[in-house]
Each structure stands twice: as C-alpha cells, then as structure tokens.
Amino acid sequence: MVVPEGPLAGTTRLHSEVEATDVGVDGAAVDDGGEPPAKRVKLSGAQRKALAKERSAVERKEKKGMNKSRRFQKVHDEQDICWRIACGRGCELGEKCKFSHDIPAYLAMKPPDLHIPTGLLTVPPFVEASDAERTPRCPYFDEYGYCRVGFKCRFLGAHLDGEGTSVAVRRNEEKAERVKETVVELNNVSSDLMKRLRKWEFPFTRAKEFAQILKANEGHSMAFAPIGGSSLAPTELPIEDGEEEPSVENGTSKSTSTNQPRIVERLEKRRLHWQGLTYLAPLTTVGNLPFRRLCVDFGADITCGEMGLAHSFLQGSKEEWSLVRRHPSERIFGVQMAGNHPTQTANCAEVIGDECPDLDFVDLNAGCPIDLVYQTGSGSALLNMAGKLGKCLMGMNYALKDVPVTLKMRTGVRDGMPTAHKLMPRLYDWGISSVTLHGRTRQQRYTRLADWSYIQQCVKTLRSGSSGNNGFDPMPFWGNGDCFSGVEYWETVNATGVDGIMIGRGALIKPWLFTEIKERRDWDISSRERLDLIRKYAEFGLCHFGSDTAGINTTRRYLCEALSFLHRYIPIGLLEVLPAKLNDRAPAFRGRDELETLLASADSRTWVKISEMFLGPAPAEWTFVPKHKSNAYGGDEEAQG
C-alpha cells in the first residue's frame, strides 16, 4: 500500500479523473499504455476536506477579477450599401465598387425603423407602448439638421422624402449652418495627419529643439526660469553623479550630492483660474464624449478625455486620435497622455498642440496603476524616476507653446512609502500649471480609503514652495479619491485646503454628483429620472457614434459599460446613514418601485435589456461580456459592439 507523505500527497489527479480511468478485464484499472497504474490513494476525511477547500478557493478566484480577454467586433447590416451612395454622394469607383448602389433594393431589405420612447414608467414595460406608433425621430438629424449616415440610418423615416425609386434624404441647410458653433464636434484630426505620422513626415520642430537642450544638459537636472524673470534660484534637487534620472524609489533619494539645476527659458502660458469649478476625471473606456456631455449637463465645468498612449498617438492610431474630440458644450477641455521618455512626450505634445486648436490643457498621467502601462515605464512608474518625470513635463511645456501642462499623480508606488511630497517643491520649476493627487499608491490600486491627510500635507508643501511663482496666484491643487456626495465634497475641500476634488468613480455611479456639489445637497433622484438619464446617454451616443447599425451597437456596448457602474447606486431613501460611501457594497435589495429594482440589477443581461428600450433589440450575434467577472452570467461568449 502506498502511504501518502503529506496532507495532499497523491492527490494531484482529481477523483473524477481516477474514476474515469479504463478498467481492464480483470477489474484492474489500466492507463493508455496498457500498464496497470498504481493503486488509487485512499484519502482521509481531513485530506478530502482540505482538497474540497482548495478546489472551492480556485473556483471563487476564477469568478473574481476582470475579463481581460474581451474582444469587440462591429455589427453591420446583412445587406450593405456603398457608403458614398448612402450619404447622397457619387461613388467615383462606379461599377468597380464592391458594394451595392441599388438604393430601392437596399431599403426593401432594410430592417424596420427604430424609435426612442420619451414616455417613461416605473412599472413594466417601463416605456410607453404607444411610442412605437409614432413617427421615427433621428437624434442626429434633430441635433445637426442632417444625418451623416444617410440611407443607412435606423431612424430613416425621420428624414426620408419621396417613395419607391424617387427617394432622397432630407437636409435642413439652415439649421445645419446655424448649429455649427454649438453642436459640431471639435478637434477632428484628418486622415492625412495620421499618414504623415506613420511615415514620420511630421516636422517636430520644437520637440527637436528640446532634444538638443536635453543633449546639452545630459547628466544634469533642469528647471524653467521663475515666472516674471525673478532672480530667485530654482529648487535644488539631489541627483546621482553620472545619472540622468534622479530617483526617489522607496521614498528615499539615492544620491549623496546636490547640483544646481540647469536653467531653461520659460514660455508664457495661459493662466488656469479653476477655483470653485468642478472637475471630471479622465476615465478609461467609460469617460467617452457622450458620457462627458451627460456630466456637463449635470454641472461638470472641467473635462478631460480618456488617457491616450503617446506611442499610439505618434503611430497615427485612429482609435487613439478619437480621444481628443471635444463637444462644444465642454467649457474647459483637456487631453491626457501617458509616456515613458522626454522625447516621446515632447513629440506627442507638439502634434496635439498643433493639430487640436480647441484645447485648454494637456495632462501627463503619472498615476495609472495598470500593469501594461506601468511595465513600460509610463503612468505611476514615473514616480520612481523624478528626473525623467521632470524632463517629460518640461518637454511637453516647451512643445505646447502657450497651452498649459497639468499633472495627475498618485502618492507613490508602494504602500507605506509615499513619495509625492518630495516632488511638490519641483513642480513650479517644471512649469506645471495644475496638479492632481490621487490619495492612493500604485500598489493599493482602488482598495482601501484614499489618504486625505497625506494630500493635505502635500498641499502645505506645495504652497510653502510657491515663492518662485513671483506673486501670481498659486498653482491649482486638486485632490482625488472616494468623493461620493456634495456635502462630503465641501467638507473635504475646507478641511484639506485643496482647490477642488477631481471626481472619478463617483461620477460613474452617479453623474448627478456635480449637481449635488453645485447645490451643496444630497439629491434623492427618482428611478424615472435615472432612466431618463440613460435615454439621454443613448441619444448622445447615437450623435457621436452614428445612427446606423454599427453606430447603434457601439452605443449599446458603451451604454452597457456605463450601466456596469450606474447599477451600484443605492437610493438615498433606502440608506440608514448619510452620506453614502463610495466603497460600501450593499446586499441585494428591492427598490421603492419596480424600475428602481431593475436599475439595481448586477446581471449584465439586464443591462442589455435596458439598452433595448432605447436602441431596439440587440442582434442575435451580439453579446456583451462585462469587464468584471462578478457581473458575468452564462457561458464564455465573445463580447462585441
């Protein structure tokens, strides 16, 4: 008999595997090679219990975390038509075009028009059934005076003239001209620029000048001259002999000597007067243009596009350059980038500054904790390399002319070893116009509470080192982390001395948080108001992504992404204690009406059903896999959108 050596010895093969082994003629189990295997080990009760516990832990782990292998594909019409013909233009390819030019045949095969209901109910079916009989209304046509997808629009009846073979897409020229300044999206980058970037034909004039400055000051720290030509010397920074990048890893400087920074002429920048304003954080995936429009409607004053990678910008990535687009309703708008080298960030900043005239600031991300970003030396990895961080910021400043440069950072990389306070005295020397500090380390990610006492310490450090600002208003300092109510916002601002709090996850769960901040109150929003918010998001998405089949399902995908946060809201009327806390997780609850219960569902299939109220039935081949496994139900479907 085989005696096990440890508590789980001999259990590497699961019981189901052993039991499924073929049995020979004599009743002995045999393996694939025909040789009888060793006898099955008989486990004690304690061993079986330990094995069951181990299996249970593995299963729980598999159900947690993120679905990192999500893939998204566009859904198109079953019978497609030439894009130029659909938009009412001529096709220069003629008969050589691989798409159909037969409009009547396309319309005959086209699915029925959709409609967006406006009558909302708190009981099933939650939207007015009579709306289905009304004339289709195209959100894009209502906003712009024309529809950019023409005959491909799924709300075609709203702007179709004629019958049979004599059909045409209506266009309201007077309205189209009138709304140019109020609704047409800004910072639309041409395809010609992307081709020039891919071929490295962009001149990068100012970035090359800065590269020469870097070369001339190799091995030395650098600083901009103080504002107004003051004779005050920039802050001294300890650096290592022979090292280009001073390090503050593990919260301590590794150098033993001090050097006077080399002075670079400062370029005059626009002033940022942001006191008393509200600030929406750059939010990956969910913080797209339709969501920012929604937050602006609720009172957001400053908005920033999703983080883009400097490397991808310089490669002419169409997806990356779509992140710079701005809606005219966004009062103050900026672009955020992540990079890992001063030359790279300077090149990227110059292209953005030259090609995006409707830009108020450019932000450098020094706080992203994602492994994919951190391992390339970008994001929060820059916090360990103060010299490189400073040169990245100075290069961006040099390349952007008068466009201000801002910084978003974390307290440090490792828990218990904050380093942000060591960088505060240098921010003026690097030409920063505003700084945002997230009160967590990179290792902490989004767990536990943000450290607002440390943020307060950094505010004092920055303010005490503002003598080099030569009498101008001090640099705006924004805190970030866990703000989830209007009352809590102002209490934190008054207690810590920050100029404001950048709102991130709080806005994802309750976009009306900006209204609460402006009105200094808690808003017990009704379920119908929340459903109307979802309807507005759907309309904003159609105006941005398009009202054809592909645009509708792209909107559906991002609406489901938004609902993955919106469902976490707990109505104020159900809370025992105010204000609500961002990291609180309530048990499953029944709302005050059926709609409130529906909107609290954590089932991703319910989110798809909610999207169908405004975007029509989801195609049979379309599925949505949520980012977090805890919201996933069913098999391993492939996400599309």
C-alpha positions as MATLAB code, in Angstrom:
seq = 'MVVPEGPLAGTTRLHSEVEATDVGVDGAAVDDGGEPPAKRVKLSGAQRKALAKERSAVERKEKKGMNKSRRFQKVHDEQDICWRIACGRGCELGEKCKFSHDIPAYLAMKPPDLHIPTGLLTVPPFVEASDAERTPRCPYFDEYGYCRVGFKCRFLGAHLDGEGTSVAVRRNEEKAERVKETVVELNNVSSDLMKRLRKWEFPFTRAKEFAQILKANEGHSMAFAPIGGSSLAPTELPIEDGEEEPSVENGTSKSTSTNQPRIVERLEKRRLHWQGLTYLAPLTTVGNLPFRRLCVDFGADITCGEMGLAHSFLQGSKEEWSLVRRHPSERIFGVQMAGNHPTQTANCAEVIGDECPDLDFVDLNAGCPIDLVYQTGSGSALLNMAGKLGKCLMGMNYALKDVPVTLKMRTGVRDGMPTAHKLMPRLYDWGISSVTLHGRTRQQRYTRLADWSYIQQCVKTLRSGSSGNNGFDPMPFWGNGDCFSGVEYWETVNATGVDGIMIGRGALIKPWLFTEIKERRDWDISSRERLDLIRKYAEFGLCHFGSDTAGINTTRRYLCEALSFLHRYIPIGLLEVLPAKLNDRAPAFRGRDELETLLASADSRTWVKISEMFLGPAPAEWTFVPKHKSNAYGGDEEAQG';
ca = [
       0.000    0.000    0.000;
       1.233    3.484   -0.905;
       1.452    5.750    2.113;
       0.929    9.499    1.421;
       3.739   11.719    2.656;
       1.783   14.930    3.190;
      -1.789   16.096    3.753;
      -2.478   16.206   -0.008;
       0.128   13.757   -1.268;
      -1.043   11.564   -4.110;
      -3.995   13.842   -4.912;
      -2.593   15.610   -7.945;
      -5.077   13.675  -10.093;
      -8.669   14.629   -9.387;
     -11.040   11.909   -8.219;
     -13.109   12.291  -11.388;
     -10.002   11.572  -13.454;
      -9.178    8.430  -11.492;
     -12.755    7.151  -11.655;
     -12.834    7.722  -15.417;
      -9.765    5.519  -15.980;
     -10.403    2.484  -18.177;
     -10.868   -0.782  -16.340;
      -9.162   -3.945  -17.568;
     -10.637   -7.433  -17.936;
      -9.521   -8.447  -14.510;
     -11.095   -5.375  -12.978;
      -7.786   -3.511  -12.507;
      -7.557   -0.008  -13.914;
      -5.215    0.367  -16.871;
      -3.759    3.510  -18.425;
      -3.477    4.404  -22.118;
      -0.258    2.399  -22.482;
      -1.879   -0.823  -21.259;
       0.090   -0.863  -17.972;
      -1.898   -1.042  -14.762;
      -1.378    2.197  -12.787;
      -0.592    2.449   -9.112;
      -3.475    1.849   -6.752;
      -5.657    4.836   -6.040;
      -4.725    6.529   -2.791;
      -7.399    6.431   -0.161;
      -7.752    9.875    1.368;
      -8.611   10.519    4.966;
     -11.518   12.744    5.900;
      -9.185   15.655    6.678;
      -7.463   15.292    3.305;
     -10.759   15.239    1.422;
     -11.883   18.318    3.315;
      -8.619   20.142    2.505;
      -8.905   19.183   -1.164;
     -12.509   20.385   -1.356;
     -11.491   23.668    0.270;
      -8.673   24.125   -2.249;
     -10.994   23.464   -5.179;
     -13.564   25.897   -3.785;
     -10.898   28.602   -3.467;
      -9.829   28.069   -7.093;
     -13.439   28.313   -8.294;
     -14.012   31.518   -6.306;
     -10.835   33.044   -7.737;
     -11.921   32.185  -11.279;
     -15.200   34.039  -10.742;
     -13.454   37.186   -9.485;
     -11.304   39.781  -11.178;
     -11.601   41.060  -14.738;
     -12.390   39.523  -18.083;
      -9.077   40.502  -19.664;
      -9.678   38.723  -22.966;
     -12.713   40.748  -24.053;
     -12.869   41.356  -27.790;
     -15.210   43.713  -29.594;
     -16.367   43.477  -33.174;
     -18.658   45.746  -35.151;
     -22.088   44.545  -36.272;
     -23.058   45.588  -39.810;
     -26.173   45.345  -41.966;
     -26.820   41.945  -43.521;
     -27.033   43.605  -46.946;
     -24.662   46.541  -47.132;
     -24.683   49.510  -49.482;
     -21.906   51.809  -50.694;
     -21.220   54.422  -48.049;
     -20.939   57.271  -50.563;
     -24.230   56.370  -52.238;
     -25.954   56.038  -48.842;
     -24.829   59.565  -47.920;
     -26.163   61.031  -51.174;
     -22.781   61.456  -52.855;
     -21.480   59.940  -56.060;
     -19.129   56.954  -55.992;
     -16.015   57.510  -58.089;
     -15.458   53.756  -58.387;
     -18.655   53.256  -60.360;
     -19.262   49.658  -61.381;
     -15.928   48.608  -59.858;
     -17.283   49.327  -56.353;
     -17.726   46.082  -54.410;
     -20.809   47.430  -52.600;
     -24.325   47.726  -53.945;
     -25.547   51.029  -55.432;
     -29.207   49.915  -55.625;
     -30.966   52.080  -53.034;
     -34.551   50.710  -53.546;
     -33.279   47.117  -53.168;
     -31.362   48.079  -50.015;
     -34.396   49.793  -48.493;
     -36.569   46.759  -49.270;
     -34.202   44.507  -47.266;
     -33.534   47.046  -44.504;
     -34.922   46.227  -41.019;
     -37.850   48.353  -39.750;
     -37.076   51.769  -38.291;
     -36.399   52.094  -34.584;
     -37.815   54.685  -32.222;
     -36.654   56.249  -28.955;
     -39.537   56.469  -26.465;
     -39.925   59.532  -24.298;
     -42.728   58.312  -22.050;
     -41.140   56.535  -19.066;
     -42.915   54.377  -16.472;
     -41.952   52.854  -13.108;
     -43.695   49.559  -13.948;
     -43.165   47.148  -16.870;
     -42.653   47.683  -19.765;
     -41.071   50.902  -18.330;
     -41.580   52.821  -21.619;
     -44.811   53.982  -23.241;
     -46.041   51.328  -25.673;
     -47.825   53.969  -27.756;
     -44.478   55.469  -28.748;
     -43.991   52.595  -31.205;
     -46.751   54.018  -33.374;
     -45.252   57.491  -33.578;
     -43.136   58.874  -36.418;
     -39.444   57.904  -36.040;
     -37.203   60.596  -34.602;
     -33.498   60.651  -35.502;
     -31.360   62.181  -32.697;
     -28.578   63.049  -35.144;
     -30.940   64.822  -37.556;
     -32.615   66.687  -34.680;
     -29.244   67.976  -33.470;
     -27.375   68.691  -36.712;
     -30.101   69.311  -39.291;
     -28.891   66.363  -41.384;
     -27.928   62.716  -40.840;
     -24.361   61.739  -41.708;
     -25.203   58.065  -42.405;
     -27.995   58.867  -44.886;
     -29.992   55.844  -46.031;
     -28.173   53.581  -43.540;
     -29.850   55.384  -40.625;
     -32.061   53.149  -38.463;
     -34.375   56.155  -37.927;
     -34.609   56.855  -41.659;
     -38.300   57.748  -41.641;
     -37.458   60.961  -39.771;
     -35.610   62.402  -42.791;
     -36.726   60.468  -45.880;
     -38.545   62.186  -48.746;
     -40.297   60.519  -51.681;
     -41.458   56.980  -52.386;
     -40.442   53.975  -54.476;
     -37.476   54.719  -56.694;
     -37.702   58.507  -56.120;
     -36.356   58.728  -52.594;
     -33.926   61.229  -51.090;
     -32.513   62.069  -47.695;
     -33.758   65.376  -46.318;
     -31.280   68.030  -45.168;
     -32.100   71.221  -43.259;
     -29.360   73.538  -44.564;
     -30.465   76.488  -42.465;
     -30.257   74.540  -39.207;
     -27.022   72.817  -40.228;
     -25.388   76.222  -40.691;
     -26.902   77.671  -37.527;
     -25.708   74.917  -35.161;
     -22.119   74.676  -36.403;
     -20.794   76.578  -33.399;
     -22.892   74.754  -30.787;
     -23.059   71.032  -31.638;
     -20.382   70.137  -34.209;
     -17.570   68.224  -32.511;
     -14.149   69.875  -32.392;
     -10.571   68.612  -32.797;
     -11.382   66.346  -35.746;
      -7.980   65.139  -36.911;
      -7.548   64.454  -40.631;
      -6.510   61.104  -42.066;
      -3.665   62.940  -43.826;
      -2.064   63.705  -40.436;
      -2.199   60.043  -39.459;
      -0.470   59.072  -42.701;
       2.250   61.670  -42.076;
       2.784   60.328  -38.560;
       3.048   56.733  -39.767;
       5.675   57.800  -42.317;
       7.476   60.072  -39.821;
       6.909   63.108  -42.039;
       5.740   65.439  -39.235;
       8.467   68.079  -38.627;
       8.516   68.029  -34.754;
      10.309   71.407  -34.821;
      10.048   72.383  -31.145;
      10.463   68.810  -29.913;
      13.778   68.586  -31.796;
      14.902   71.856  -30.209;
      14.138   70.407  -26.784;
      16.038   67.244  -27.687;
      19.109   69.441  -28.280;
      18.580   71.062  -24.878;
      18.393   67.593  -23.298;
      21.613   66.584  -25.000;
      23.412   69.743  -23.878;
      22.331   69.159  -20.260;
      22.845   65.404  -20.161;
      23.552   64.165  -16.646;
      22.067   67.305  -15.035;
      18.658   68.203  -13.674;
      16.828   71.031  -15.439;
      14.361   73.743  -14.431;
      12.470   76.569  -16.080;
      13.375   80.125  -15.117;
      10.962   81.545  -12.498;
       7.865   83.371  -13.739;
       8.419   87.058  -14.384;
      12.209   86.771  -14.589;
      12.742   86.673  -10.836;
      16.295   86.249   -9.638;
      15.209   83.513   -7.260;
      17.024   80.259   -7.959;
      15.041   77.131   -8.677;
      14.847   74.452   -6.028;
      17.957   72.375   -5.661;
      17.459   68.655   -6.229;
      19.786   65.906   -5.097;
      20.989   63.843   -8.070;
      23.359   60.979   -8.543;
      26.713   61.603  -10.161;
      26.656   60.331  -13.726;
      22.915   59.579  -13.583;
      20.483   61.269  -15.937;
      17.442   60.497  -13.810;
      17.403   61.136  -10.057;
      15.364   58.503   -8.259;
      13.033   58.705   -5.288;
      12.339   54.991   -5.199;
      11.096   53.603   -1.881;
      10.549   57.109   -0.584;
      14.243   57.994   -0.271;
      16.724   59.668   -2.573;
      19.708   57.546   -3.505;
      22.021   60.471   -4.167;
      24.512   61.977   -1.846;
      25.366   65.246   -3.586;
      23.431   68.304   -4.766;
      23.578   70.106   -8.055;
      22.155   73.426   -9.177;
      19.617   72.681  -11.965;
      20.376   73.967  -15.461;
      18.010   76.850  -16.328;
      15.784   76.755  -19.422;
      13.882   79.821  -20.630;
      10.237   79.626  -19.575;
       7.462   80.020  -22.139;
       4.492   82.116  -21.065;
       1.375   80.020  -20.528;
      -2.319   80.743  -20.229;
      -3.419   81.069  -16.612;
      -5.738   78.435  -15.167;
      -8.386   80.057  -12.973;
     -10.124   76.915  -11.763;
     -11.078   77.855   -8.210;
     -14.685   76.909   -7.417;
     -15.089   74.739  -10.543;
     -15.957   71.038  -10.770;
     -13.589   68.604  -12.491;
     -14.459   65.274  -14.172;
     -11.510   62.870  -14.161;
     -10.232   61.187  -17.339;
     -11.902   57.763  -17.245;
     -10.763   54.907  -19.472;
     -13.487   53.240  -21.600;
     -16.474   54.871  -19.889;
     -15.291   58.507  -19.941;
     -16.044   58.963  -23.638;
     -17.578   62.039  -25.274;
     -21.263   61.019  -24.737;
     -20.626   60.416  -21.030;
     -18.782   63.730  -20.677;
     -21.742   65.507  -22.316;
     -24.010   63.913  -19.739;
     -21.790   65.117  -16.865;
     -21.627   68.623  -18.372;
     -25.436   68.722  -18.350;
     -25.287   67.934  -14.620;
     -22.734   70.678  -13.903;
     -19.186   69.478  -14.716;
     -17.006   72.521  -15.591;
     -13.674   70.861  -16.474;
     -13.499   67.669  -18.524;
     -10.599   65.594  -19.780;
     -10.517   62.933  -22.497;
      -9.584   59.320  -21.837;
      -5.895   58.544  -21.354;
      -4.085   58.016  -24.645;
      -0.669   56.426  -25.090;
       1.957   58.762  -26.565;
       3.385   55.856  -28.562;
      -0.001   55.172  -30.195;
      -0.587   58.868  -30.934;
       2.735   59.010  -32.759;
       1.908   55.871  -34.728;
      -1.199   57.566  -36.127;
      -3.667   55.253  -34.373;
      -7.209   56.189  -35.403;
      -8.593   54.917  -32.087;
      -6.117   56.993  -30.075;
      -6.767   60.200  -32.001;
     -10.518   59.811  -31.497;
      -9.865   60.553  -27.800;
      -9.055   64.229  -28.490;
     -12.505   65.069  -29.863;
     -14.420   67.675  -27.900;
     -18.059   68.679  -27.783;
     -18.724   72.456  -27.824;
     -20.686   72.151  -24.566;
     -17.466   71.202  -22.726;
     -16.446   74.508  -21.177;
     -12.828   73.600  -20.302;
     -11.375   70.550  -22.026;
      -8.029   68.791  -21.943;
      -6.286   65.708  -23.305;
      -4.389   63.221  -21.152;
      -1.399   61.214  -22.351;
       0.926   58.607  -20.879;
       4.545   58.330  -21.995;
       7.876   56.992  -20.779;
      10.520   59.255  -22.359;
      11.001   63.051  -22.609;
      11.486   62.960  -26.396;
       8.383   60.838  -26.884;
       6.122   63.051  -24.750;
       7.514   66.223  -26.368;
       6.826   64.862  -29.862;
       3.319   63.809  -28.915;
       2.561   67.129  -27.198;
       3.703   69.120  -30.245;
       1.418   67.187  -32.603;
      -1.562   67.516  -30.257;
      -0.945   71.225  -29.712;
      -0.580   71.965  -33.433;
      -3.441   69.797  -34.708;
      -6.010   70.371  -31.940;
      -6.704   74.106  -31.721;
      -9.675   73.692  -29.348;
      -7.664   72.566  -26.354;
      -7.325   74.191  -22.927;
      -4.639   71.979  -21.354;
      -2.690   68.738  -21.778;
      -2.322   66.391  -18.807;
       0.509   63.914  -18.172;
      -0.559   60.714  -16.424;
       1.829   59.726  -13.639;
      -0.671   57.655  -11.703;
      -2.011   54.834  -13.894;
      -1.529   51.570  -11.937;
      -2.308   49.165  -14.807;
       0.469   46.604  -15.322;
       0.512   47.092  -19.096;
       1.269   50.810  -18.621;
       3.497   50.527  -15.540;
       5.795   47.888  -17.043;
       6.635   50.170  -19.977;
       7.823   52.901  -17.598;
       4.723   55.066  -18.061;
       1.974   56.067  -15.633;
       2.816   55.592  -11.964;
       6.268   54.188  -12.888;
       7.395   57.812  -13.433;
       7.017   58.432   -9.679;
      10.172   56.390   -9.127;
      12.124   58.499  -11.643;
      11.867   62.154  -10.677;
      14.439   63.279  -13.251;
      12.652   61.613  -16.145;
       9.259   62.870  -14.939;
      10.545   66.437  -14.790;
      12.082   66.294  -18.256;
       8.880   64.800  -19.693;
       6.892   67.697  -18.244;
       9.401   70.303  -19.405;
       9.483   68.814  -22.901;
       5.686   68.968  -23.113;
       5.750   72.563  -21.894;
       8.356   73.501  -24.480;
       6.468   71.851  -27.342;
       2.983   73.144  -26.485;
       3.668   76.893  -26.805;
       1.044   78.650  -24.637;
      -1.070   75.557  -23.823;
      -0.774   74.751  -20.083;
       0.550   71.385  -18.901;
      -1.023   69.658  -15.895;
      -0.049   66.559  -13.919;
      -2.103   63.740  -12.392;
      -0.217   61.507   -9.977;
      -0.534   59.106   -7.055;
       1.024   59.290   -3.612;
       3.700   56.773   -4.589;
       4.290   53.273   -5.884;
       4.491   51.091   -2.771;
       2.264   51.044    0.285;
       3.709   52.869    3.265;
       6.345   54.606    1.124;
       4.767   57.827   -0.250;
       6.992   59.969   -2.444;
       4.664   62.660   -3.801;
       5.637   65.199   -1.127;
       9.260   65.064   -2.341;
       8.160   66.162   -5.832;
       5.974   69.100   -4.723;
       8.817   71.692   -4.494;
       9.893   70.931   -8.070;
       6.519   71.363   -9.803;
       6.969   75.124  -10.284;
      10.432   74.533  -11.741;
       8.966   72.078  -14.252;
       6.368   74.598  -15.438;
       3.270   72.773  -14.193;
       0.055   74.802  -14.271;
      -2.050   72.452  -12.108;
      -1.560   69.191  -10.212;
      -3.994   66.461   -9.137;
      -3.026   63.983   -6.420;
      -4.893   60.685   -6.032;
      -4.635   59.658   -2.382;
      -3.592   56.062   -3.071;
      -0.383   54.288   -4.064;
       0.051   52.255   -7.219;
       0.142   49.051   -5.174;
      -3.104   49.999   -3.469;
      -4.926   50.435   -6.791;
      -8.518   51.282   -5.724;
      -8.657   49.312   -2.474;
      -8.986   50.848    0.985;
      -9.650   54.533    1.532;
      -7.745   57.421   -0.026;
      -5.273   59.133    2.332;
      -6.589   62.694    2.561;
      -4.288   63.591    5.463;
      -1.322   62.970    3.157;
      -2.965   65.045    0.428;
      -3.274   67.883    2.963;
       0.437   67.532    3.781;
       1.312   67.813    0.075;
      -0.881   70.920   -0.280;
       1.082   72.617    2.501;
       4.405   71.552    0.975;
       3.430   72.933   -2.434;
       2.112   76.207   -1.037;
       5.250   76.752    1.085;
       7.413   76.374   -2.034;
       5.459   78.820   -4.212;
       7.886   81.728   -3.760;
       9.152   81.132   -7.289;
       5.689   81.987   -8.624;
       6.613   85.675   -8.287;
       3.334   86.963   -6.860;
       0.970   85.155   -9.216;
      -1.898   83.003   -7.955;
      -0.660   79.678   -6.557;
      -0.906   76.568   -8.683;
      -4.357   74.918   -8.541;
      -4.132   71.752   -6.441;
      -6.793   69.062   -6.852;
      -7.347   66.060   -4.625;
      -8.821   62.796   -5.840;
     -10.303   59.765   -4.146;
     -13.586   58.486   -2.698;
     -15.722   61.645   -3.047;
     -19.345   60.493   -3.366;
     -21.618   63.294   -2.139;
     -21.951   67.074   -2.392;
     -21.794   67.578    1.380;
     -18.691   65.394    1.696;
     -17.049   67.307   -1.187;
     -17.157   70.682    0.559;
     -16.226   69.267    3.959;
     -13.088   67.709    2.440;
     -12.169   70.852    0.486;
     -12.422   73.002    3.613;
     -10.505   70.524    5.762;
      -7.560   69.881    3.428;
      -7.068   73.187    1.603;
      -7.318   71.734   -1.915;
      -8.827   73.927   -4.627;
     -11.259   71.177   -5.548;
     -11.729   67.434   -5.876;
     -11.445   65.607   -9.188;
     -14.454   63.308   -9.485;
     -13.808   59.835  -10.928;
     -15.688   56.700   -9.886;
     -18.264   58.793   -8.048;
     -19.367   60.292  -11.379;
     -19.564   56.839  -12.979;
     -22.031   55.662  -10.340;
     -23.980   58.947  -10.023;
     -23.307   61.504  -12.798;
     -25.639   63.921  -10.997;
     -22.943   64.256   -8.296;
     -21.886   67.530   -9.950;
     -25.381   68.940   -9.320;
     -25.114   67.907   -5.679;
     -21.756   69.714   -5.432;
     -23.055   72.891   -7.059;
     -26.192   72.954   -4.888;
     -24.447   71.623   -1.736;
     -27.092   68.993   -1.072;
     -27.875   65.297   -1.449;
     -30.267   64.519   -4.305;
     -32.736   61.666   -3.801;
     -33.087   61.097   -7.533;
     -36.101   59.075   -8.684;
     -35.941   55.944  -10.824;
     -37.696   57.728  -13.724;
     -35.083   60.486  -13.645;
     -32.343   57.848  -13.769;
     -33.994   56.090  -16.716;
     -34.273   59.446  -18.495;
     -30.536   59.895  -17.887;
     -29.954   56.562  -19.667;
     -32.142   57.735  -22.564;
     -30.080   60.921  -22.900;
     -26.853   58.896  -22.874;
     -28.239   56.731  -25.693;
     -29.085   59.819  -27.769;
     -25.663   61.378  -27.131;
     -24.074   58.080  -28.170;
     -26.027   57.980  -31.456;
     -24.949   61.549  -32.217;
     -21.301   60.614  -31.625;
     -21.022   57.049  -32.965;
     -23.687   57.282  -35.669;
     -27.279   56.100  -36.079;
     -26.578   53.200  -38.463;
     -26.410   49.557  -37.337;
     -22.722   49.752  -36.410;
     -23.175   53.038  -34.512;
     -26.217   51.765  -32.618;
     -24.419   48.676  -31.369;
     -21.290   50.651  -30.477;
     -23.576   52.916  -28.443;
     -25.161   49.811  -26.913;
     -21.763   48.486  -25.885;
     -20.738   51.711  -24.128;
     -24.185   52.098  -22.555;
     -23.770   48.638  -21.013;
     -20.299   49.665  -19.810;
     -21.881   52.705  -18.129;
     -24.641   50.572  -16.582;
     -21.946   48.366  -15.024;
     -21.297   51.359  -12.720;
     -24.732   53.015  -12.631;
     -26.352   49.903  -11.140;
     -24.205   50.275   -8.000;
     -26.094   53.380   -6.884;
     -28.071   52.889   -3.665;
     -31.060   55.284   -3.451;
     -30.760   57.768   -0.601;
     -34.258   56.862    0.591;
     -33.035   53.333    1.414;
     -29.899   54.322    3.313;
     -29.670   54.111    7.083;
     -26.753   56.554    7.320;
     -25.819   59.605    5.235;
     -23.715   60.335    3.302;
     -23.173   57.151    1.306;
     -19.598   55.895    0.972;
     -18.090   55.010   -2.384;
     -16.622   51.664   -1.274;
     -19.770   50.482    0.517;
     -21.362   47.390   -1.022;
     -24.992   46.883   -0.077;
     -26.664   43.455   -0.173;
     -29.282   42.800   -2.833;
     -32.302   44.996   -2.172;
     -35.781   45.709   -3.501;
     -36.284   49.298   -4.631;
     -39.188   51.597   -3.911;
     -40.694   50.689   -7.283;
     -40.091   48.028   -9.929;
     -37.956   50.307  -12.092;
     -35.631   51.105   -9.172;
     -35.194   47.378   -8.565;
     -34.442   46.806  -12.252;
     -31.802   49.551  -12.343;
     -30.026   47.950   -9.357;
     -29.551   44.612  -11.130;
     -25.951   43.359  -11.300;
     -26.823   40.931  -14.106;
     -25.195   42.036  -17.380;
     -28.104   40.513  -19.313;
     -30.412   43.036  -17.640;
     -28.196   45.877  -18.851;
     -28.635   44.663  -22.420;
     -32.441   44.607  -21.906;
     -32.331   48.200  -20.619;
     -30.388   49.233  -23.726;
     -33.089   47.626  -25.889;
     -35.648   50.083  -24.505;
     -33.973   52.887  -26.470;
     -31.775   51.177  -29.089;
     -34.061   48.393  -30.228;
     -33.468   44.632  -29.975;
     -29.833   43.545  -29.847;
     -28.782   41.472  -32.882;
     -28.716   37.719  -32.338;
     -24.942   37.656  -32.896;
     -24.286   40.493  -30.424;
     -23.329   39.726  -26.826;
     -21.869   41.777  -24.003;
     -19.245   40.435  -21.616;
     -18.770   42.811  -18.658;
     -15.363   43.970  -17.540;
     -15.794   42.395  -14.099;
     -16.434   38.652  -13.839;
     -18.802   39.155  -10.913;
     -21.326   40.688  -13.335;
     -20.994   37.928  -15.941;
     -23.712   35.315  -16.310;
     -23.776   32.401  -18.722;
     -21.025   30.943  -20.896;
     -17.833   32.291  -22.367;
     -19.348   34.494  -25.040;
     -17.266   36.838  -27.161;
     -18.033   40.498  -26.470;
     -18.977   42.620  -29.433;
     -20.047   46.185  -30.038;
];
